Amino acid sequence: MRWPLLFALTVLSPLAVHADGLDTTFLRRLGVEVSGVPGWMIAADSYERKWLKGRFCTAVGVALRYTPAPCDSDDYAADYNYPTIIAGVKYNMNHGVTMHRERDPDWGLLEPVDYTSRLGNIVTVYGAFERPVMSVGRWTADYTLAFGVGYSRSKYNTRDAIDNELIGSRWLIYFGAGLHATYRVSRSWGVRAGLEFYHHSNGALNRPNKGANVVAPSLAVVYEPHRAGWREDGNGVAPGPMRPYSFLEMAVGMGGKTLNEEWQLTQFRTAPGEPGYRTSRFKLYAAWSGRMAVMRRYARRWATGVGADVFYGTYASRVAEIDEKDGLTVRHSP
């Protein structure tokens, strides 16, 4: 519980000390959530099921919640049923997630080791969007979408985690989604339970990058003092009509990528003792992208369109080189 408690003290203490200098309307919309999440690592395919042994993990978290009231909301907030914006921190305890490769002809020259690899604990800082979809009496149902950044205490290495193909770098991206139901035990306190999915990986910036995928039931206590007079603050203005319109969407992107082909080469087609055998260092190649789409927004929450994406990978020649060594004569285009 150390990380969640530190986060709560760090974030909430300045608000308590400097409340007189802040917008009281903003303060009245704040709440706090403390959660516990026992979960299980998902084996994404038959390949992963061969070496993923233990799957149980847990997480604890604390989050700051901001929910606008009808009186200080716009048409978009009303259309989304006054969503909650969340900033939080989660500490994932992954001691129970273990990995070990046995001898297998599918893995070529790879030699099994005499120990079990473990997934490291991960600290995640995230932001989330929570939209209520139903409210009946004391009950409220919602869905959430979350994005953030994680840091893992350990990762794949050839010393004591050589079978950890889930996480290949300390810095990670995070995505989460969940369905929840909240029961208001009083006007300010609620108990929240649900089912969540979350994912940590490095976006192919290093290898390995199988990614850690967890499905988990969740239980949380929510304190939102503003709920005591939420409706009494005013009913706001009913959302006005929206005039549909068309627009052109354009984007360009630059990124980096390591090759799964090089990972396969060093893992399964390099003999023990040779340079690069089961290495943790891979070259990062530049990747470019562009997109253009013609869109039609016919509601505040919905737009549909048609477009085209183009990608350029500077790694095409390296993939061709690896394939040629394997006797393949496939044409490669960047």
N, C-alpha and C positions, 0 to 999 in steps of 0.2 A: 504493500500500500504506500510505499515511500513516494513514488513518482506522482500518483494522484494527489496526495496530501500536499506535496510541495507546490503543485500546480494551483491547487485551491488557495493556499496561502499567498502565492505570488500574485494571482489575478484578483482575488477578492479583497486583500488587505488595502491596496490603494483606493479602492472604491469606498471602503469603510472610512478611511482616514480623510479623504478629500471629497466626501459626498456633498458638502456645502458648495463646492465649486463646480459641480457637474450639473448637467441638465436633469432636473428631477423627473421629467417625463421619461427620459432614457432609463434612469435607475429603476423606475417603477415597472419597467418591462422586463427586467432581468430575473433570471431564475438559475438554479443550480441542479445538476443531476449527478448522482453517484451510481455506478453500475458494476455488475459482475457478470462475466461471460465465460462459462465453461464450454469448450468446443472440441471439435474433432477435425483433424487434417484430412482433406479429401485427396484420394489418389485419382489424378485426372485421367489416367489411361492404364492399359495393361502393363506398359513399360514401367510406370511409376509404382504399380502394385508389387512388382518383383522385389523392390528394395526398401519400400516404406514399411517399417515394422510397427513401432508405437505411434499412435495418432492423437492421444489426448493432450489438450492444452487448455490454459485458462487465461483470462484477461480481466483486469480491473481498470476502471477509468473514472474521470471526473470531467464535467463539462459545464460551461457557462452558456445559458440559453437566453435568446432575445426574441420576444414575441410581440409584435405591434398590436395595439387595440384598434377597434373600428374607428375610433375618433381621430387617430393619427395615421391612418393607412390610405393608400391610393387604390385605384381600380384594380391594379395587378394583385395587390395583397388580398383584396376581397375575392378576386377570381380564384386565387389559390387557397381560399378559406383561412386567411391569416396565418401563413406558415411561420415556423420557428427557425431562426438561424442559430447554429450551434458552433462553438469553438471548444475543442476539448483535447485531452491527452489520454492515451491508453497505454498500459503496460502489459505486454503479452508475455506470459510465462510458458515457455515451450520445452520444459525439461522432459516431458513425456513423449516428445516427437523424436523418434530414433530411426536411423537408416543403416542398412548393411547390405552389401552386394555379396551374394554367394557365387560360386563358380558357375558360369553359364556359357555355352557355346556361342550365344548371340552377342557376347561382349568381347569376342576376339582375343586380343593379347592382354586384356586387363587382368591383373592378379588381385584376388581378394586380400583384404587386410584382416588382422586378428583382433580388431576392436570395433565397437559400434559408434557411429557418428551421431551427434545430437544437433538439433536446431537451436540456435541461440535465442535468448530473450530479446524482444524488440520493443523499443519505445516509439510511439507514434503520436505526432501532433497533426490534428485534422480539423477541417471545417465541414459542416453538414447542413443539408436542407431537409427540413421535416415538414411534410404537408399533411394536415388532418384530412381524412376522407369521410369520416362519419362521426357523429356525436349524438349519443342517446343517454339522457340522464347524466349519471356520473361517469359514463364510459366514453372514451374517445379512441378511435382507431386512426393510424397514420402509416405512411411509408417514409423512409429516409434514404438519401443518397449522400455519400461522404467521400471526400478526397483529401489526401494529406501526404506527409513525408515521414518515413520511419528510419530508425537507426538500430542495427542489430549488433549485439555484443560479439558475436562470432559469425563466421561465414565459411564457405568452402576453403579448405587448405589441405596440403599434403601431409600435415603433421598429425592432426587429431580429428579432422572432419573431412576425410577424403571421399566419403560417400554422401555428403550433404549436397545433393544436386538441387535442392530447393532454393537456396540463397547463395549468390556468388559475390555479393558486395555488401559493405556495411550500410551504405545509404540506399534507401528503397523508396519506391512510390507505393501509395496505399489507396485502395478503393474499397468502399463498403456500401452495402445496401441492406435494408431491413424492413420488416413489417412488425408493428407493435400495437398493443392495446393498453391504455392507461385508465386506471380506476381512481377517482378522486375520493380519498378517504376523508378529506376536509376541503375547505375552499382554497387552501394554499398547498396542501400536500397530496401527492399522488404516487401510486405504485404502478410501475410500467414493466410489462413483460412482452417478449416477442421472439422472433427468429431472425438471425442475422447471417449474412455472408460477407467475408472480407478477404482481401487479397494483398499480399506483399510481393513485390518483385523489383528488379532493377531496370526494366525496360530494355533489356538486351544490351545495356552499356558494358556489361561484363558477363562472363560465363563462370559457372552454370547459371541458368535462368529459368528453371522449371516453374518457380514461383510457389509460395505457400498459400494455399486456399483453405479456408476454414469455414465450416458451417456450425452455428452455435445458437442455443437458446440464450436469452438475455433476461436479466432482472435488474431493475433500477428503482431508486427512490428519487422523486422529483419534487423540488420545492420551488414554487412560483407564487410569491406573495401577491403579485398584481392580479392573479386570477380571482382574488376575493372581491374585487370591484371592477372586473374587466368590462362587463356589459354596461355597468353603471357609468363608465367613462364616456359613454356616448355610442350611438349606433352608427356613426359615420354617414357616408353618403352611398346610396346604392350605386353599383357600377353602371356607368353609362354605356350606351351602345358603342361598338367599335367598328370603324369603317375598314373593310378589307383592303389590302394594298399589296403590290408586288415589289420585289427588290432583288438586287443582284448581290450575291455573296461571293467574296474572293478571299483567298488566304494563301500564304506561302509559308513554308516551314523548312527548318534545317535541324538535323538530328545526327546521332551517332549510333552505330550498331556493331556488335561483335558477331562473328559467324558461328552458327550451329555446326557448319561443316568442319570448321577448325576444332571445335569442341569434340566432335565425333572422331576426328583424326587423332587427337592427342589422347583421348580416352581409350579407344578400342583398336587403333591401328598403329600405335607406337609401342615398341617393346620396353619392358622395365629396364632402366639403365640408360636408355637413349635420351638425348636432349628433347625436352618438351613432354616427356611421359606424364600424363595426368596433371599438366601444369595448371596454374591459376592465373596466368597472365596471357591476355589475348589482345591483338591489335584492334583499335577502334577505327572504323571506317565511317566516312561522312555519308549522309543520306539526305536527299533533298525532296521536297514535295510541293505541289501546287494544286489548287482546286478552284473551280468556278461553278456556281449553281444559280439558276433562276428560281426564286422562291415566291410563294404566295402565302401571306399570313391572313387567315380568315377568322382567327380568334386570338385572344391574348396569349393563350397557352399553346397554340398549335400553328404550325406552318409546314407546308409541303412543297417540294420542288424537284427539279431534275438537274443533274450536273455531271461534271467529269473531273476525275482526279488523275494526276500524273506523278510518277515517282522516278527518281534517278538515284541509283546506287553505285557508288564508286568501287564496290567490292566485287563486281561481276567478273573481272579478270581473275581474281583470286579463286572464286568458285570454279571457274573454267579450268584453272591450273590443277586444283584438287581432283576434279572429275577426270581430267586427262590421265592422271596418274592411276586412276582406277579403271582405265580403259573405256571411259565414256566419251562419246563424241557429240554431246548435246550443244546446240548453239546457245550462247549466253549473251544477253543484251542488258546493258545497264539501265 
